[in-house]
């Protein structure tokens, strides 16, 4: 059986549109305040940053992975 590429279905396009609209709204509603930030020489370059479902901030740096939990100070 040979599969050919066809035009996207309207339902698929609708799902893609909804995901592209809903996903940024979720990130806009999150507020993160950083305080008492100390500098460690190997952590200067942050390559990626994310917030998990518990509210912890995870950062991928040149020196390794760093996590920050506002609740624990």
C-alpha positions as CSV (number, residue, x, y, z in Angstrom):
1,X,0.0,0.0,0.0
2,X,1.4,3.4,-1.0
3,X,0.6,6.3,1.2
4,X,0.4,9.8,-0.4
5,X,0.5,13.2,1.2
6,X,-2.8,14.9,1.2
7,X,-4.1,18.3,2.4
8,X,-4.7,18.5,6.1
9,X,-8.2,17.9,7.3
10,X,-10.2,20.8,8.8
11,X,-10.4,19.1,12.2
12,X,-6.6,18.7,12.4
13,X,-6.2,22.4,11.4
14,X,-8.7,23.4,14.1
15,X,-6.9,21.4,16.8
16,X,-3.6,23.1,15.7
17,X,-5.2,26.5,15.9
18,X,-6.7,25.9,19.3
19,X,-3.4,24.6,20.7
20,X,-1.5,27.6,19.3
21,X,-4.0,30.0,21.0
22,X,-4.4,28.2,24.4
23,X,-0.8,27.4,25.0
24,X,0.5,31.0,25.1
25,X,-2.4,32.1,27.3
26,X,-1.3,29.6,30.0
27,X,2.2,30.9,30.0
28,X,1.1,34.5,30.3
29,X,-0.9,33.8,33.5
30,X,2.1,32.5,35.4
31,X,4.0,35.0,37.5
32,X,7.5,34.2,38.7
33,X,9.4,36.4,41.2
34,X,13.0,35.7,41.7
35,X,14.8,37.0,44.7
36,X,18.1,36.2,46.5
37,X,19.6,35.0,43.3
38,X,23.3,34.2,43.6
39,X,25.8,33.9,40.8
40,X,27.8,30.8,40.3
41,X,30.5,31.0,37.6
42,X,29.5,27.8,35.8
43,X,25.9,28.8,35.5
44,X,26.2,32.1,33.5
45,X,24.8,30.7,30.3
46,X,21.2,29.6,30.5
47,X,20.3,27.4,27.5
48,X,16.7,26.7,28.4
49,X,14.2,27.4,31.2
50,X,10.9,25.9,32.1
51,X,8.4,25.8,35.0
52,X,6.9,22.4,36.0
53,X,3.4,21.8,37.3
54,X,4.5,22.3,40.9
55,X,5.8,25.8,40.2
56,X,9.5,24.9,40.3
57,X,11.7,26.7,37.8
58,X,14.2,24.4,36.0
59,X,17.1,25.9,34.0
60,X,19.6,24.1,31.8
61,X,22.9,25.9,32.0
62,X,26.5,25.3,30.8
63,X,27.3,24.1,34.3
64,X,24.3,21.7,34.6
65,X,20.6,21.6,35.6
66,X,19.4,24.1,38.2
67,X,16.1,24.1,40.0
68,X,14.5,26.8,42.0
69,X,11.5,26.3,44.3
70,X,10.0,29.6,45.6
71,X,8.3,27.7,48.5
72,X,11.6,26.5,49.9
73,X,13.3,29.9,49.6
